[in-house]
Amino acid sequence: MANPDAIAADLCLSGRFIPVDYSDDEFHRHLYSFLENNVLPAAPPNKCPPLSLLAYSARNILQPTFVIEQIPDLLVLIANIDVWRTKAVQKTANILKWNRIYEGSPSEGVHTLSEEQRMYLEVLVRPKKVSALRRMYREIVHACAKFDIHHALDTDGPVMDLLYMYFPDVLVQVQEDRQERTQEEYLFHYGLTKEERDEDRNLAVECLKLVRDVGLWKRDREAYCSTIGVPVESSFIALFPRQITENVIATSAEYYMSQVERLFQALDGIFGESSAAIELKQEDS
């Protein structure tokens, strides 16, 4: 393996996208040590971690084996990645705006984009493409919520805690201060449109119906199975089949992250280490 310090520095400091062997426990320990000793002491608390480090951390949950217990952490990481995506789209649109201004009124010392660069950036911020990536992110959030709650019901996990976490503004019995803490702690509740909040409410209703049905089954299996006309010995999975699998979540998350990485790689290819590229890689306070 290449120098572990160099790889860790690339991931944590330079923001470079590099391949990592996620089954290499020794590298993971080395990276955590590097973070603790070289990055965290100087990291501003109000700055978003580099996109490359966020993607590494998310993939470390997904690979080599999906760690189901860390689904909430996975969603927070992917929500941060979506913040990077949103920022990149906004600043790219701003670059294109100023490029049009300077093309119309040339200024000494200001270089405008080539025709090829301009067209490529316009493709990256095309509304249809931007909306598709946002939709993909939201579908990952919903898939994880459904899977996590279903898994908790199957394993006697903390179902109510998960419901409060995923739907803090839907469950009216949630205390207001707890609701605010939940929305602040879990970034996937941030910046939702009215339509997206409505989608969350619809999913909450679906999940609550599942919780109700599982509760009825657990209280009186014979009565429940008789009501729906199935053998009383039917298993949990037979009665309440999974709609989402670990593989679907992992595949969707990987595709989404790779699309965001491609966006930043494309910007790096155009701007290199110019001031525009540096600005795109810096999270606003």
C-alpha positions in Angstrom: 0.0 0.0 0.0 1.1 3.6 -0.7 2.3 5.8 2.2 -0.6 5.8 4.7 0.1 9.3 5.8 0.0 10.5 2.2 -3.4 8.8 1.6 -4.8 10.1 4.8 -3.6 13.7 4.0 -5.2 13.4 0.6 -8.5 12.4 2.1 -8.6 14.7 5.0 -6.8 17.8 3.8 -6.5 18.1 0.0 -9.9 16.7 -0.8 -8.6 14.4 -3.5 -10.7 11.5 -4.5 -8.7 8.3 -4.2 -9.5 4.6 -4.1 -9.5 2.9 -0.7 -9.5 -0.7 0.4 -12.4 -0.7 2.9 -11.5 -4.1 4.2 -8.1 -2.8 5.3 -8.6 -2.4 9.1 -5.0 -1.2 9.6 -5.5 1.7 7.2 -8.7 2.7 8.9 -6.9 2.8 12.3 -4.1 4.8 10.7 -6.6 7.3 9.2 -8.4 7.8 12.5 -5.1 8.4 14.2 -4.1 10.9 11.6 -7.4 12.7 12.0 -7.1 12.8 15.8 -3.5 14.1 15.7 -3.3 16.3 12.6 -6.8 17.4 11.6 -9.3 17.7 14.5 -7.1 19.9 16.7 -7.1 22.6 14.0 -10.5 22.0 12.4 -12.9 24.9 12.8 -16.2 23.6 14.4 -18.4 25.4 11.9 -16.7 24.1 8.7 -18.0 21.1 6.8 -15.5 18.2 6.4 -14.0 17.7 2.9 -16.2 15.9 0.5 -13.6 13.2 0.0 -13.6 12.5 3.8 -17.4 12.4 4.0 -17.6 10.0 1.1 -14.9 7.8 2.6 -16.8 7.7 5.9 -20.1 6.8 4.2 -18.5 4.1 2.2 -16.8 2.7 5.3 -20.4 2.1 6.7 -21.4 0.4 3.4 -18.3 -1.6 2.7 -17.2 -4.4 3.0 -20.4 -5.2 5.0 -23.3 -2.8 5.5 -23.4 -1.7 9.2 -27.1 -1.4 9.7 -26.7 0.1 13.2 -25.0 3.1 11.6 -27.8 4.0 9.1 -28.5 7.3 10.9 -24.7 8.2 10.7 -24.8 7.2 7.0 -27.7 9.6 6.4 -26.0 12.5 8.2 -22.9 11.9 6.0 -24.9 11.8 2.8 -26.8 14.9 3.9 -23.5 16.7 4.2 -22.5 15.5 0.8 -25.8 17.0 -0.6 -24.8 20.3 1.0 -21.6 20.1 -1.0 -23.6 19.3 -4.1 -26.0 22.2 -3.6 -23.1 24.6 -2.9 -21.3 23.5 -6.0 -24.4 24.0 -8.2 -25.0 27.5 -6.7 -21.4 28.7 -7.2 -21.2 27.2 -10.6 -24.3 29.0 -11.6 -22.7 32.2 -10.2 -19.5 31.6 -12.2 -21.6 31.3 -15.4 -23.4 34.5 -14.6 -20.2 36.4 -14.1 -18.8 34.8 -17.2 -21.7 36.2 -19.3 -21.2 39.6 -17.7 -17.4 39.7 -18.6 -18.1 38.3 -22.1 -20.4 41.3 -22.6 -18.0 43.8 -21.0 -14.4 42.5 -21.2 -12.1 43.6 -18.4 -8.3 43.6 -18.4 -6.9 40.6 -16.5 -10.1 38.7 -16.4 -10.2 35.4 -18.3 -13.6 34.1 -19.4 -14.5 30.4 -20.0 -13.9 28.8 -23.3 -17.0 27.8 -25.3 -16.3 24.1 -24.4 -16.0 24.9 -20.6 -19.1 27.1 -20.6 -21.2 24.4 -22.3 -19.9 21.7 -19.9 -20.7 23.8 -16.8 -24.2 24.5 -18.2 -24.8 20.8 -18.5 -23.7 20.3 -14.8 -26.2 22.8 -13.5 -29.1 22.0 -15.9 -32.3 22.1 -13.8 -33.3 18.6 -14.8 -30.0 17.1 -13.8 -29.9 19.1 -10.5 -33.5 18.0 -9.6 -32.6 14.3 -10.5 -29.7 14.3 -8.0 -31.8 15.9 -5.3 -34.5 13.3 -5.9 -32.0 10.5 -5.7 -30.7 11.9 -2.3 -34.3 12.1 -0.9 -35.0 8.5 -2.1 -32.0 7.3 -0.2 -33.2 9.0 3.0 -36.6 7.4 2.6 -35.2 4.0 1.8 -33.0 4.1 4.9 -35.9 5.2 7.1 -38.1 2.4 5.9 -35.4 -0.2 6.1 -34.3 0.9 9.6 -37.8 0.9 11.1 -38.6 -2.5 9.5 -35.3 -3.9 10.8 -36.1 -2.6 14.3 -39.5 -4.2 14.2 -38.0 -7.5 13.2 -35.3 -7.4 15.9 -37.1 -5.7 18.8 -35.0 -2.6 18.2 -35.8 1.0 19.4 -38.8 1.6 17.0 -40.2 4.6 18.7 -36.8 6.3 18.9 -36.4 5.8 15.2 -39.8 7.2 14.5 -39.0 10.3 16.5 -35.7 10.6 14.7 -37.0 10.2 11.1 -40.3 12.1 11.6 -39.8 14.8 14.3 -42.4 17.2 12.9 -45.0 14.5 12.3 -45.4 12.8 15.7 -47.3 15.4 17.7 -46.3 13.8 21.0 -42.6 14.8 20.5 -41.7 17.6 22.9 -40.8 20.8 21.1 -37.2 20.9 22.5 -36.6 17.3 21.5 -38.0 18.1 18.0 -35.6 21.0 17.6 -32.6 18.9 18.8 -33.5 16.1 16.4 -33.8 18.4 13.4 -30.5 20.1 14.3 -28.6 16.8 14.9 -29.8 15.0 11.8 -29.0 17.1 8.8 -31.3 15.2 6.5 -34.1 17.3 8.0 -32.4 20.5 6.9 -33.5 22.7 3.9 -36.6 20.7 3.0 -39.2 22.1 0.6 -42.9 22.0 1.4 -43.3 19.2 -1.1 -40.4 17.2 0.6 -42.0 17.7 4.0 -45.3 16.4 2.6 -43.4 13.3 1.3 -42.0 12.8 4.8 -45.5 12.9 6.3 -46.7 10.4 3.8 -43.8 8.1 4.6 -44.5 8.6 8.3 -48.1 7.4 7.8 -46.9 4.3 5.9 -44.4 3.5 8.6 -46.9 4.0 11.4 -49.3 1.6 9.7 -46.6 -1.0 9.6 -45.8 -0.4 13.3 -49.5 -0.8 14.1 -49.9 -4.0 12.1 -46.8 -5.6 13.6 -48.1 -4.6 17.1 -51.4 -6.3 16.4 -49.6 -9.4 15.2 -47.3 -9.6 18.2 -50.2 -9.2 20.7 -52.4 -11.9 19.1 -50.8 -13.8 16.3 -53.7 -16.2 15.8 -56.3 -13.4 15.6 -54.1 -11.3 13.2 -53.3 -14.2 10.9 -57.0 -15.3 10.9 -58.1 -11.8 9.9 -55.8 -11.6 6.9 -56.3 -15.2 6.0 -52.7 -16.6 6.4 -51.4 -19.6 8.5 -50.7 -18.7 12.1 -47.1 -20.0 11.8 -46.3 -17.4 9.2 -43.0 -15.7 9.9 -42.4 -11.9 10.4 -40.8 -11.6 7.0 -43.6 -13.6 5.3 -46.2 -11.3 6.8 -44.2 -8.1 6.5 -41.8 -8.5 3.6 -39.0 -6.0 3.1 -39.6 -3.4 0.4 -35.9 -2.3 0.6 -32.7 -4.3 0.9 -29.2 -3.5 2.1 -28.0 -3.9 -1.4 -30.5 -1.4 -2.9 -29.4 1.2 -0.3 -25.7 0.6 -0.8 -26.0 0.7 -4.6 -28.1 3.9 -4.6 -25.8 5.6 -2.1 -22.7 4.7 -4.1 -24.2 5.9 -7.3 -25.3 9.2 -5.7 -21.9 9.8 -4.2 -20.1 9.0 -7.4 -22.2 11.5 -9.3 -21.4 14.3 -6.8 -17.7 13.3 -7.0 -17.8 13.5 -10.8 -19.3 17.0 -10.5 -16.3 18.2 -8.4 -13.8 16.3 -10.5 -15.2 18.1 -13.5 -14.8 21.5 -11.8 -11.3 20.6 -10.8 -10.5 19.7 -14.4 -11.7 23.2 -15.5 -10.4 25.4 -12.7 -7.5 23.4 -11.3 -6.1 25.2 -8.3 -7.5 28.6 -9.4 -9.3 30.8 -6.9 -12.6 29.6 -8.3 -11.8 26.0 -7.5 -10.6 26.9 -4.0 -13.8 28.8 -3.3 -15.9 25.8 -4.4 -14.0 23.6 -2.0 -14.4 25.9 1.0 -17.5 25.6 3.1 -19.1 28.9 4.1 -19.3 29.7 7.8 
